[in-house]
Amino acid sequence: MTTVLELEKRFLSVGTVARLVGCSASTLRELESRGLLPFTPARLAGSEYRLYTVADVEAIKAVREAQHRERQEAA
């Protein structure tokens, strides 16, 4: 059985990912709820904790960059 400590070495928390991409944890949850992420974050069995991989971080960065470009073009 995989322990929580082993998972923490392989996955990133929503707070850590938010800091890495420059937004809040609530923004990440909103992106997920609106279906804007090209993946569904993994979750610990029996909990609501979202777990992200490094590849997920790159995908979130791409989504955020696309949103920024759209806003610039609309202005």
mmCIF file of the N, C-alpha and C atoms, coordinates in Angstrom:
data_MODEL
# 
_entry.id   MODEL 
# 
loop_
_atom_site.group_PDB 
_atom_site.id 
_atom_site.type_symbol 
_atom_site.label_atom_id 
_atom_site.label_alt_id 
_atom_site.label_comp_id 
_atom_site.label_asym_id 
_atom_site.label_entity_id 
_atom_site.label_seq_id 
_atom_site.pdbx_PDB_ins_code 
_atom_site.Cartn_x 
_atom_site.Cartn_y 
_atom_site.Cartn_z 
_atom_site.occupancy 
_atom_site.B_iso_or_equiv 
_atom_site.pdbx_formal_charge 
_atom_site.auth_seq_id 
_atom_site.auth_comp_id 
_atom_site.auth_asym_id 
_atom_site.auth_atom_id 
_atom_site.pdbx_PDB_model_num 
ATOM 1   N N  . MET A 1 1  ? 0.839   -1.178 0.000   1.00 0.00 ? 1  MET A N  1 
ATOM 2   C CA . MET A 1 1  ? 0.000   0.000  0.000   1.00 0.00 ? 1  MET A CA 1 
ATOM 3   C C  . MET A 1 1  ? 0.891   1.252  0.000   1.00 0.00 ? 1  MET A C  1 
ATOM 4   N N  . THR A 1 2  ? 0.514   2.228  -0.804  1.00 0.00 ? 2  THR A N  1 
ATOM 5   C CA . THR A 1 2  ? 1.258   3.473  -0.901  1.00 0.00 ? 2  THR A CA 1 
ATOM 6   C C  . THR A 1 2  ? 0.907   4.360  0.289   1.00 0.00 ? 2  THR A C  1 
ATOM 7   N N  . THR A 1 3  ? 1.923   4.904  0.926   1.00 0.00 ? 3  THR A N  1 
ATOM 8   C CA . THR A 1 3  ? 1.683   5.786  2.068   1.00 0.00 ? 3  THR A CA 1 
ATOM 9   C C  . THR A 1 3  ? 1.505   7.224  1.602   1.00 0.00 ? 3  THR A C  1 
ATOM 10  N N  . VAL A 1 4  ? 0.954   8.058  2.468   1.00 0.00 ? 4  VAL A N  1 
ATOM 11  C CA . VAL A 1 4  ? 0.769   9.471  2.147   1.00 0.00 ? 4  VAL A CA 1 
ATOM 12  C C  . VAL A 1 4  ? 2.120   10.126 1.881   1.00 0.00 ? 4  VAL A C  1 
ATOM 13  N N  . LEU A 1 5  ? 3.135   9.763  2.645   1.00 0.00 ? 5  LEU A N  1 
ATOM 14  C CA . LEU A 1 5  ? 4.466   10.332 2.448   1.00 0.00 ? 5  LEU A CA 1 
ATOM 15  C C  . LEU A 1 5  ? 5.003   10.000 1.056   1.00 0.00 ? 5  LEU A C  1 
ATOM 16  N N  . GLU A 1 6  ? 4.780   8.782  0.583   1.00 0.00 ? 6  GLU A N  1 
ATOM 17  C CA . GLU A 1 6  ? 5.224   8.395  -0.763  1.00 0.00 ? 6  GLU A CA 1 
ATOM 18  C C  . GLU A 1 6  ? 4.474   9.193  -1.828  1.00 0.00 ? 6  GLU A C  1 
ATOM 19  N N  . LEU A 1 7  ? 3.172   9.422  -1.595  1.00 0.00 ? 7  LEU A N  1 
ATOM 20  C CA . LEU A 1 7  ? 2.386   10.220 -2.550  1.00 0.00 ? 7  LEU A CA 1 
ATOM 21  C C  . LEU A 1 7  ? 2.870   11.653 -2.599  1.00 0.00 ? 7  LEU A C  1 
ATOM 22  N N  . GLU A 1 8  ? 3.235   12.205 -1.433  1.00 0.00 ? 8  GLU A N  1 
ATOM 23  C CA . GLU A 1 8  ? 3.707   13.584 -1.389  1.00 0.00 ? 8  GLU A CA 1 
ATOM 24  C C  . GLU A 1 8  ? 4.995   13.774 -2.179  1.00 0.00 ? 8  GLU A C  1 
ATOM 25  N N  . LYS A 1 9  ? 5.760   12.722 -2.332  1.00 0.00 ? 9  LYS A N  1 
ATOM 26  C CA . LYS A 1 9  ? 6.998   12.805 -3.116  1.00 0.00 ? 9  LYS A CA 1 
ATOM 27  C C  . LYS A 1 9  ? 6.717   12.811 -4.611  1.00 0.00 ? 9  LYS A C  1 
ATOM 28  N N  . ARG A 1 10 ? 5.583   12.231 -5.028  1.00 0.00 ? 10 ARG A N  1 
ATOM 29  C CA . ARG A 1 10 ? 5.266   12.117 -6.447  1.00 0.00 ? 10 ARG A CA 1 
ATOM 30  C C  . ARG A 1 10 ? 4.265   13.160 -6.933  1.00 0.00 ? 10 ARG A C  1 
ATOM 31  N N  . PHE A 1 11 ? 3.483   13.701 -6.017  1.00 0.00 ? 11 PHE A N  1 
ATOM 32  C CA . PHE A 1 11 ? 2.409   14.618 -6.380  1.00 0.00 ? 11 PHE A CA 1 
ATOM 33  C C  . PHE A 1 11 ? 2.562   15.945 -5.658  1.00 0.00 ? 11 PHE A C  1 
ATOM 34  N N  . LEU A 1 12 ? 1.935   16.972 -6.223  1.00 0.00 ? 12 LEU A N  1 
ATOM 35  C CA . LEU A 1 12 ? 1.960   18.317 -5.659  1.00 0.00 ? 12 LEU A CA 1 
ATOM 36  C C  . LEU A 1 12 ? 0.566   18.680 -5.165  1.00 0.00 ? 12 LEU A C  1 
ATOM 37  N N  . SER A 1 13 ? 0.505   19.429 -4.076  1.00 0.00 ? 13 SER A N  1 
ATOM 38  C CA . SER A 1 13 ? -0.784  19.877 -3.546  1.00 0.00 ? 13 SER A CA 1 
ATOM 39  C C  . SER A 1 13 ? -1.307  21.058 -4.356  1.00 0.00 ? 13 SER A C  1 
ATOM 40  N N  . VAL A 1 14 ? -2.585  21.370 -4.181  1.00 0.00 ? 14 VAL A N  1 
ATOM 41  C CA . VAL A 1 14 ? -3.193  22.486 -4.896  1.00 0.00 ? 14 VAL A CA 1 
ATOM 42  C C  . VAL A 1 14 ? -2.502  23.797 -4.519  1.00 0.00 ? 14 VAL A C  1 
ATOM 43  N N  . GLY A 1 15 ? -2.111  23.958 -3.265  1.00 0.00 ? 15 GLY A N  1 
ATOM 44  C CA . GLY A 1 15 ? -1.420  25.177 -2.844  1.00 0.00 ? 15 GLY A CA 1 
ATOM 45  C C  . GLY A 1 15 ? -0.066  25.333 -3.499  1.00 0.00 ? 15 GLY A C  1 
ATOM 46  N N  . THR A 1 16 ? 0.672   24.243 -3.581  1.00 0.00 ? 16 THR A N  1 
ATOM 47  C CA . THR A 1 16 ? 1.985   24.272 -4.219  1.00 0.00 ? 16 THR A CA 1 
ATOM 48  C C  . THR A 1 16 ? 1.851   24.603 -5.699  1.00 0.00 ? 16 THR A C  1 
ATOM 49  N N  . VAL A 1 17 ? 0.910   23.973 -6.359  1.00 0.00 ? 17 VAL A N  1 
ATOM 50  C CA . VAL A 1 17 ? 0.697   24.232 -7.788  1.00 0.00 ? 17 VAL A CA 1 
ATOM 51  C C  . VAL A 1 17 ? 0.275   25.683 -8.004  1.00 0.00 ? 17 VAL A C  1 
ATOM 52  N N  . ALA A 1 18 ? -0.596  26.191 -7.153  1.00 0.00 ? 18 ALA A N  1 
ATOM 53  C CA . ALA A 1 18 ? -1.036  27.579 -7.277  1.00 0.00 ? 18 ALA A CA 1 
ATOM 54  C C  . ALA A 1 18 ? 0.163   28.529 -7.210  1.00 0.00 ? 18 ALA A C  1 
ATOM 55  N N  . ARG A 1 19 ? 1.062   28.292 -6.266  1.00 0.00 ? 19 ARG A N  1 
ATOM 56  C CA . ARG A 1 19 ? 2.257   29.139 -6.167  1.00 0.00 ? 19 ARG A CA 1 
ATOM 57  C C  . ARG A 1 19 ? 3.122   29.021 -7.421  1.00 0.00 ? 19 ARG A C  1 
ATOM 58  N N  . LEU A 1 20 ? 3.249   27.817 -7.953  1.00 0.00 ? 20 LEU A N  1 
ATOM 59  C CA . LEU A 1 20 ? 4.090   27.605 -9.135  1.00 0.00 ? 20 LEU A CA 1 
ATOM 60  C C  . LEU A 1 20 ? 3.552   28.303 -10.380 1.00 0.00 ? 20 LEU A C  1 
ATOM 61  N N  . VAL A 1 21 ? 2.236   28.351 -10.518 1.00 0.00 ? 21 VAL A N  1 
ATOM 62  C CA . VAL A 1 21 ? 1.648   28.953 -11.724 1.00 0.00 ? 21 VAL A CA 1 
ATOM 63  C C  . VAL A 1 21 ? 1.212   30.401 -11.506 1.00 0.00 ? 21 VAL A C  1 
ATOM 64  N N  . GLY A 1 22 ? 1.318   30.897 -10.277 1.00 0.00 ? 22 GLY A N  1 
ATOM 65  C CA . GLY A 1 22 ? 1.005   32.295 -10.016 1.00 0.00 ? 22 GLY A CA 1 
ATOM 66  C C  . GLY A 1 22 ? -0.465  32.620 -9.902  1.00 0.00 ? 22 GLY A C  1 
ATOM 67  N N  . CYS A 1 23 ? -1.227  31.750 -9.272  1.00 0.00 ? 23 CYS A N  1 
ATOM 68  C CA . CYS A 1 23 ? -2.638  32.029 -9.042  1.00 0.00 ? 23 CYS A CA 1 
ATOM 69  C C  . CYS A 1 23 ? -3.025  31.483 -7.675  1.00 0.00 ? 23 CYS A C  1 
ATOM 70  N N  . SER A 1 24 ? -4.274  31.605 -7.319  1.00 0.00 ? 24 SER A N  1 
ATOM 71  C CA . SER A 1 24 ? -4.742  31.090 -6.035  1.00 0.00 ? 24 SER A CA 1 
ATOM 72  C C  . SER A 1 24 ? -5.264  29.661 -6.191  1.00 0.00 ? 24 SER A C  1 
ATOM 73  N N  . ALA A 1 25 ? -5.365  28.967 -5.064  1.00 0.00 ? 25 ALA A N  1 
ATOM 74  C CA . ALA A 1 25 ? -5.928  27.617 -5.075  1.00 0.00 ? 25 ALA A CA 1 
ATOM 75  C C  . ALA A 1 25 ? -7.384  27.662 -5.541  1.00 0.00 ? 25 ALA A C  1 
ATOM 76  N N  . SER A 1 26 ? -8.105  28.712 -5.173  1.00 0.00 ? 26 SER A N  1 
ATOM 77  C CA . SER A 1 26 ? -9.500  28.809 -5.604  1.00 0.00 ? 26 SER A CA 1 
ATOM 78  C C  . SER A 1 26 ? -9.600  28.983 -7.120  1.00 0.00 ? 26 SER A C  1 
ATOM 79  N N  . THR A 1 27 ? -8.627  29.670 -7.722  1.00 0.00 ? 27 THR A N  1 
ATOM 80  C CA . THR A 1 27 ? -8.611  29.786 -9.190  1.00 0.00 ? 27 THR A CA 1 
ATOM 81  C C  . THR A 1 27 ? -8.433  28.423 -9.831  1.00 0.00 ? 27 THR A C  1 
ATOM 82  N N  . LEU A 1 28 ? -7.551  27.606 -9.276  1.00 0.00 ? 28 LEU A N  1 
ATOM 83  C CA . LEU A 1 28 ? -7.364  26.251 -9.821  1.00 0.00 ? 28 LEU A CA 1 
ATOM 84  C C  . LEU A 1 28 ? -8.645  25.440 -9.703  1.00 0.00 ? 28 LEU A C  1 
ATOM 85  N N  . ARG A 1 29 ? -9.314  25.537 -8.562  1.00 0.00 ? 29 ARG A N  1 
ATOM 86  C CA . ARG A 1 29 ? -10.565 24.793 -8.384  1.00 0.00 ? 29 ARG A CA 1 
ATOM 87  C C  . ARG A 1 29 ? -11.626 25.294 -9.361  1.00 0.00 ? 29 ARG A C  1 
ATOM 88  N N  . GLU A 1 30 ? -11.639 26.608 -9.621  1.00 0.00 ? 30 GLU A N  1 
ATOM 89  C CA . GLU A 1 30 ? -12.589 27.159 -10.583 1.00 0.00 ? 30 GLU A CA 1 
ATOM 90  C C  . GLU A 1 30 ? -12.301 26.657 -11.997 1.00 0.00 ? 30 GLU A C  1 
ATOM 91  N N  . LEU A 1 31 ? -11.016 26.646 -12.388 1.00 0.00 ? 31 LEU A N  1 
ATOM 92  C CA . LEU A 1 31 ? -10.652 26.119 -13.710 1.00 0.00 ? 31 LEU A CA 1 
ATOM 93  C C  . LEU A 1 31 ? -11.134 24.680 -13.858 1.00 0.00 ? 31 LEU A C  1 
ATOM 94  N N  . GLU A 1 32 ? -10.964 23.902 -12.807 1.00 0.00 ? 32 GLU A N  1 
ATOM 95  C CA . GLU A 1 32 ? -11.416 22.509 -12.831 1.00 0.00 ? 32 GLU A CA 1 
ATOM 96  C C  . GLU A 1 32 ? -12.937 22.434 -12.953 1.00 0.00 ? 32 GLU A C  1 
ATOM 97  N N  . SER A 1 33 ? -13.650 23.196 -12.136 1.00 0.00 ? 33 SER A N  1 
ATOM 98  C CA . SER A 1 33 ? -15.115 23.125 -12.136 1.00 0.00 ? 33 SER A CA 1 
ATOM 99  C C  . SER A 1 33 ? -15.713 23.597 -13.458 1.00 0.00 ? 33 SER A C  1 
ATOM 100 N N  . ARG A 1 34 ? -15.032 24.526 -14.136 1.00 0.00 ? 34 ARG A N  1 
ATOM 101 C CA . ARG A 1 34 ? -15.502 25.023 -15.438 1.00 0.00 ? 34 ARG A CA 1 
ATOM 102 C C  . ARG A 1 34 ? -15.085 24.130 -16.592 1.00 0.00 ? 34 ARG A C  1 
ATOM 103 N N  . GLY A 1 35 ? -14.333 23.069 -16.300 1.00 0.00 ? 35 GLY A N  1 
ATOM 104 C CA . GLY A 1 35 ? -13.924 22.132 -17.345 1.00 0.00 ? 35 GLY A CA 1 
ATOM 105 C C  . GLY A 1 35 ? -12.819 22.657 -18.238 1.00 0.00 ? 35 GLY A C  1 
ATOM 106 N N  . LEU A 1 36 ? -12.023 23.611 -17.738 1.00 0.00 ? 36 LEU A N  1 
ATOM 107 C CA . LEU A 1 36 ? -10.973 24.213 -18.559 1.00 0.00 ? 36 LEU A CA 1 
ATOM 108 C C  . LEU A 1 36 ? -9.635  23.482 -18.474 1.00 0.00 ? 36 LEU A C  1 
ATOM 109 N N  . LEU A 1 37 ? -9.506  22.553 -17.545 1.00 0.00 ? 37 LEU A N  1 
ATOM 110 C CA . LEU A 1 37 ? -8.264  21.791 -17.448 1.00 0.00 ? 37 LEU A CA 1 
ATOM 111 C C  . LEU A 1 37 ? -8.364  20.553 -18.332 1.00 0.00 ? 37 LEU A C  1 
ATOM 112 N N  . PRO A 1 38 ? -7.292  20.215 -19.038 1.00 0.00 ? 38 PRO A N  1 
ATOM 113 C CA . PRO A 1 38 ? -7.325  19.050 -19.931 1.00 0.00 ? 38 PRO A CA 1 
ATOM 114 C C  . PRO A 1 38 ? -7.121  17.732 -19.181 1.00 0.00 ? 38 PRO A C  1 
ATOM 115 N N  . PHE A 1 39 ? -7.368  17.734 -17.885 1.00 0.00 ? 39 PHE A N  1 
ATOM 116 C CA . PHE A 1 39 ? -7.207  16.539 -17.053 1.00 0.00 ? 39 PHE A CA 1 
ATOM 117 C C  . PHE A 1 39 ? -8.067  16.720 -15.816 1.00 0.00 ? 39 PHE A C  1 
ATOM 118 N N  . THR A 1 40 ? -8.261  15.650 -15.077 1.00 0.00 ? 40 THR A N  1 
ATOM 119 C CA . THR A 1 40 ? -8.923  15.708 -13.776 1.00 0.00 ? 40 THR A CA 1 
ATOM 120 C C  . THR A 1 40 ? -7.876  15.401 -12.729 1.00 0.00 ? 40 THR A C  1 
ATOM 121 N N  . PRO A 1 41 ? -7.670  16.302 -11.764 1.00 0.00 ? 41 PRO A N  1 
ATOM 122 C CA . PRO A 1 41 ? -6.653  16.034 -10.748 1.00 0.00 ? 41 PRO A CA 1 
ATOM 123 C C  . PRO A 1 41 ? -6.942  14.732 -9.995  1.00 0.00 ? 41 PRO A C  1 
ATOM 124 N N  . ALA A 1 42 ? -5.882  14.017 -9.681  1.00 0.00 ? 42 ALA A N  1 
ATOM 125 C CA . ALA A 1 42 ? -6.023  12.800 -8.877  1.00 0.00 ? 42 ALA A CA 1 
ATOM 126 C C  . ALA A 1 42 ? -6.472  13.207 -7.482  1.00 0.00 ? 42 ALA A C  1 
ATOM 127 N N  . ARG A 1 43 ? -7.065  12.264 -6.782  1.00 0.00 ? 43 ARG A N  1 
ATOM 128 C CA . ARG A 1 43 ? -7.506  12.534 -5.411  1.00 0.00 ? 43 ARG A CA 1 
ATOM 129 C C  . ARG A 1 43 ? -7.118  11.361 -4.523  1.00 0.00 ? 43 ARG A C  1 
ATOM 130 N N  . LEU A 1 44 ? -6.811  11.691 -3.277  1.00 0.00 ? 44 LEU A N  1 
ATOM 131 C CA . LEU A 1 44 ? -6.567  10.632 -2.301  1.00 0.00 ? 44 LEU A CA 1 
ATOM 132 C C  . LEU A 1 44 ? -7.872  9.917  -2.055  1.00 0.00 ? 44 LEU A C  1 
ATOM 133 N N  . ALA A 1 45 ? -7.821  8.600  -1.927  1.00 0.00 ? 45 ALA A N  1 
ATOM 134 C CA . ALA A 1 45 ? -9.032  7.818  -1.677  1.00 0.00 ? 45 ALA A CA 1 
ATOM 135 C C  . ALA A 1 45 ? -9.721  8.331  -0.412  1.00 0.00 ? 45 ALA A C  1 
ATOM 136 N N  . GLY A 1 46 ? -11.001 8.606  -0.530  1.00 0.00 ? 46 GLY A N  1 
ATOM 137 C CA . GLY A 1 46 ? -11.777 9.034  0.623   1.00 0.00 ? 46 GLY A CA 1 
ATOM 138 C C  . GLY A 1 46 ? -11.558 10.469 1.047   1.00 0.00 ? 46 GLY A C  1 
ATOM 139 N N  . SER A 1 47 ? -10.920 11.286 0.206   1.00 0.00 ? 47 SER A N  1 
ATOM 140 C CA . SER A 1 47 ? -10.716 12.680 0.586   1.00 0.00 ? 47 SER A CA 1 
ATOM 141 C C  . SER A 1 47 ? -10.959 13.587 -0.609  1.00 0.00 ? 47 SER A C  1 
ATOM 142 N N  . GLU A 1 48 ? -10.982 14.865 -0.338  1.00 0.00 ? 48 GLU A N  1 
ATOM 143 C CA . GLU A 1 48 ? -11.163 15.869 -1.384  1.00 0.00 ? 48 GLU A CA 1 
ATOM 144 C C  . GLU A 1 48 ? -9.850  16.503 -1.815  1.00 0.00 ? 48 GLU A C  1 
ATOM 145 N N  . TYR A 1 49 ? -8.727  16.056 -1.273  1.00 0.00 ? 49 TYR A N  1 
ATOM 146 C CA . TYR A 1 49 ? -7.433  16.645 -1.622  1.00 0.00 ? 49 TYR A CA 1 
ATOM 147 C C  . TYR A 1 49 ? -7.083  16.355 -3.069  1.00 0.00 ? 49 TYR A C  1 
ATOM 148 N N  . ARG A 1 50 ? -6.799  17.413 -3.819  1.00 0.00 ? 50 ARG A N  1 
ATOM 149 C CA . ARG A 1 50 ? -6.385  17.265 -5.208  1.00 0.00 ? 50 ARG A CA 1 
ATOM 150 C C  . ARG A 1 50 ? -4.873  17.061 -5.244  1.00 0.00 ? 50 ARG A C  1 
ATOM 151 N N  . LEU A 1 51 ? -4.433  16.201 -6.143  1.00 0.00 ? 51 LEU A N  1 
ATOM 152 C CA . LEU A 1 51 ? -3.010  15.921 -6.303  1.00 0.00 ? 51 LEU A CA 1 
ATOM 153 C C  . LEU A 1 51 ? -2.636  16.143 -7.757  1.00 0.00 ? 51 LEU A C  1 
ATOM 154 N N  . TYR A 1 52 ? -1.538  16.857 -7.971  1.00 0.00 ? 52 TYR A N  1 
ATOM 155 C CA . TYR A 1 52 ? -1.114  17.227 -9.316  1.00 0.00 ? 52 TYR A CA 1 
ATOM 156 C C  . TYR A 1 52 ? 0.285   16.683 -9.608  1.00 0.00 ? 52 TYR A C  1 
ATOM 157 N N  . THR A 1 53 ? 0.542   16.441 -10.881 1.00 0.00 ? 53 THR A N  1 
ATOM 158 C CA . THR A 1 53 ? 1.873   16.029 -11.323 1.00 0.00 ? 53 THR A CA 1 
ATOM 159 C C  . THR A 1 53 ? 2.566   17.232 -11.964 1.00 0.00 ? 53 THR A C  1 
ATOM 160 N N  . VAL A 1 54 ? 3.836   17.072 -12.260 1.00 0.00 ? 54 VAL A N  1 
ATOM 161 C CA . VAL A 1 54 ? 4.579   18.135 -12.953 1.00 0.00 ? 54 VAL A CA 1 
ATOM 162 C C  . VAL A 1 54 ? 3.951   18.391 -14.329 1.00 0.00 ? 54 VAL A C  1 
ATOM 163 N N  . ALA A 1 55 ? 3.509   17.349 -14.998 1.00 0.00 ? 55 ALA A N  1 
ATOM 164 C CA . ALA A 1 55 ? 2.852   17.510 -16.302 1.00 0.00 ? 55 ALA A CA 1 
ATOM 165 C C  . ALA A 1 55 ? 1.561   18.319 -16.156 1.00 0.00 ? 55 ALA A C  1 
ATOM 166 N N  . ASP A 1 56 ? 0.835   18.116 -15.051 1.00 0.00 ? 56 ASP A N  1 
ATOM 167 C CA . ASP A 1 56 ? -0.377  18.902 -14.796 1.00 0.00 ? 56 ASP A CA 1 
ATOM 168 C C  . ASP A 1 56 ? -0.040  20.381 -14.661 1.00 0.00 ? 56 ASP A C  1 
ATOM 169 N N  . VAL A 1 57 ? 1.055   20.687 -13.981 1.00 0.00 ? 57 VAL A N  1 
ATOM 170 C CA . VAL A 1 57 ? 1.481   22.079 -13.798 1.00 0.00 ? 57 VAL A CA 1 
ATOM 171 C C  . VAL A 1 57 ? 1.726   22.720 -15.160 1.00 0.00 ? 57 VAL A C  1 
ATOM 172 N N  . GLU A 1 58 ? 2.392   22.012 -16.048 1.00 0.00 ? 58 GLU A N  1 
ATOM 173 C CA . GLU A 1 58 ? 2.658   22.550 -17.391 1.00 0.00 ? 58 GLU A CA 1 
ATOM 174 C C  . GLU A 1 58 ? 1.356   22.786 -18.146 1.00 0.00 ? 58 GLU A C  1 
ATOM 175 N N  . ALA A 1 59 ? 0.400   21.877 -18.004 1.00 0.00 ? 59 ALA A N  1 
ATOM 176 C CA . ALA A 1 59 ? -0.890  22.039 -18.677 1.00 0.00 ? 59 ALA A CA 1 
ATOM 177 C C  . ALA A 1 59 ? -1.643  23.246 -18.122 1.00 0.00 ? 59 ALA A C  1 
ATOM 178 N N  . ILE A 1 60 ? -1.589  23.445 -16.814 1.00 0.00 ? 60 ILE A N  1 
ATOM 179 C CA . ILE A 1 60 ? -2.253  24.595 -16.198 1.00 0.00 ? 60 ILE A CA 1 
ATOM 180 C C  . ILE A 1 60 ? -1.609  25.887 -16.686 1.00 0.00 ? 60 ILE A C  1 
ATOM 181 N N  . LYS A 1 61 ? -0.290  25.906 -16.770 1.00 0.00 ? 61 LYS A N  1 
ATOM 182 C CA . LYS A 1 61 ? 0.405   27.093 -17.291 1.00 0.00 ? 61 LYS A CA 1 
ATOM 183 C C  . LYS A 1 61 ? -0.069  27.417 -18.701 1.00 0.00 ? 61 LYS A C  1 
ATOM 184 N N  . ALA A 1 62 ? -0.236  26.399 -19.530 1.00 0.00 ? 62 ALA A N  1 
ATOM 185 C CA . ALA A 1 62 ? -0.686  26.612 -20.906 1.00 0.00 ? 62 ALA A CA 1 
ATOM 186 C C  . ALA A 1 62 ? -2.105  27.176 -20.932 1.00 0.00 ? 62 ALA A C  1 
ATOM 187 N N  . VAL A 1 63 ? -2.978  26.679 -20.075 1.00 0.00 ? 63 VAL A N  1 
ATOM 188 C CA . VAL A 1 63 ? -4.355  27.191 -19.999 1.00 0.00 ? 63 VAL A CA 1 
ATOM 189 C C  . VAL A 1 63 ? -4.342  28.651 -19.568 1.00 0.00 ? 63 VAL A C  1 
ATOM 190 N N  . ARG A 1 64 ? -3.561  28.962 -18.545 1.00 0.00 ? 64 ARG A N  1 
ATOM 191 C CA . ARG A 1 64 ? -3.481  30.340 -18.044 1.00 0.00 ? 64 ARG A CA 1 
ATOM 192 C C  . ARG A 1 64 ? -2.916  31.284 -19.112 1.00 0.00 ? 64 ARG A C  1 
ATOM 193 N N  . GLU A 1 65 ? -1.911  30.835 -19.860 1.00 0.00 ? 65 GLU A N  1 
ATOM 194 C CA . GLU A 1 65 ? -1.341  31.654 -20.929 1.00 0.00 ? 65 GLU A CA 1 
ATOM 195 C C  . GLU A 1 65 ? -2.362  31.904 -22.024 1.00 0.00 ? 65 GLU A C  1 
ATOM 196 N N  . ALA A 1 66 ? -3.150  30.881 -22.361 1.00 0.00 ? 66 ALA A N  1 
ATOM 197 C CA . ALA A 1 66 ? -4.190  31.035 -23.381 1.00 0.00 ? 66 ALA A CA 1 
ATOM 198 C C  . ALA A 1 66 ? -5.250  32.031 -22.917 1.00 0.00 ? 66 ALA A C  1 
ATOM 199 N N  . GLN A 1 67 ? -5.622  31.962 -21.642 1.00 0.00 ? 67 GLN A N  1 
ATOM 200 C CA . GLN A 1 67 ? -6.581  32.924 -21.109 1.00 0.00 ? 67 GLN A CA 1 
ATOM 201 C C  . GLN A 1 67 ? -6.027  34.344 -21.189 1.00 0.00 ? 67 GLN A C  1 
ATOM 202 N N  . HIS A 1 68 ? -4.771  34.501 -20.867 1.00 0.00 ? 68 HIS A N  1 
ATOM 203 C CA . HIS A 1 68 ? -4.130  35.824 -20.899 1.00 0.00 ? 68 HIS A CA 1 
ATOM 204 C C  . HIS A 1 68 ? -4.122  36.369 -22.334 1.00 0.00 ? 68 HIS A C  1 
ATOM 205 N N  . ARG A 1 69 ? -3.782  35.523 -23.297 1.00 0.00 ? 69 ARG A N  1 
ATOM 206 C CA . ARG A 1 69 ? -3.768  35.957 -24.708 1.00 0.00 ? 69 ARG A CA 1 
ATOM 207 C C  . ARG A 1 69 ? -5.166  36.375 -25.163 1.00 0.00 ? 69 ARG A C  1 
ATOM 208 N N  . GLU A 1 70 ? -6.169  35.602 -24.759 1.00 0.00 ? 70 GLU A N  1 
ATOM 209 C CA . GLU A 1 70 ? -7.553  35.939 -25.151 1.00 0.00 ? 70 GLU A CA 1 
ATOM 210 C C  . GLU A 1 70 ? -7.960  37.299 -24.602 1.00 0.00 ? 70 GLU A C  1 
ATOM 211 N N  . ARG A 1 71 ? -7.592  37.560 -23.354 1.00 0.00 ? 71 ARG A N  1 
ATOM 212 C CA . ARG A 1 71 ? -7.925  38.854 -22.753 1.00 0.00 ? 71 ARG A CA 1 
ATOM 213 C C  . ARG A 1 71 ? -7.217  39.990 -23.482 1.00 0.00 ? 71 ARG A C  1 
ATOM 214 N N  . GLN A 1 72 ? -5.968  39.779 -23.866 1.00 0.00 ? 72 GLN A N  1 
ATOM 215 C CA . GLN A 1 72 ? -5.213  40.821 -24.569 1.00 0.00 ? 72 GLN A CA 1 
ATOM 216 C C  . GLN A 1 72 ? -5.821  41.103 -25.938 1.00 0.00 ? 72 GLN A C  1 
ATOM 217 N N  . GLU A 1 73 ? -6.242  40.032 -26.627 1.00 0.00 ? 73 GLU A N  1 
ATOM 218 C CA . GLU A 1 73 ? -6.821  40.200 -27.961 1.00 0.00 ? 73 GLU A CA 1 
ATOM 219 C C  . GLU A 1 73 ? -8.193  40.876 -27.881 1.00 0.00 ? 73 GLU A C  1 
ATOM 220 N N  . ALA A 1 74 ? -8.917  40.638 -26.799 1.00 0.00 ? 74 ALA A N  1 
ATOM 221 C CA . ALA A 1 74 ? -10.249 41.228 -26.645 1.00 0.00 ? 74 ALA A CA 1 
ATOM 222 C C  . ALA A 1 74 ? -10.175 42.692 -26.259 1.00 0.00 ? 74 ALA A C  1 
ATOM 223 N N  . ALA A 1 75 ? -9.049  43.110 -25.730 1.00 0.00 ? 75 ALA A N  1 
ATOM 224 C CA . ALA A 1 75 ? -8.926  44.519 -25.282 1.00 0.00 ? 75 ALA A CA 1 
ATOM 225 C C  . ALA A 1 75 ? -8.682  45.475 -26.416 1.00 0.00 ? 75 ALA A C  1 
# 
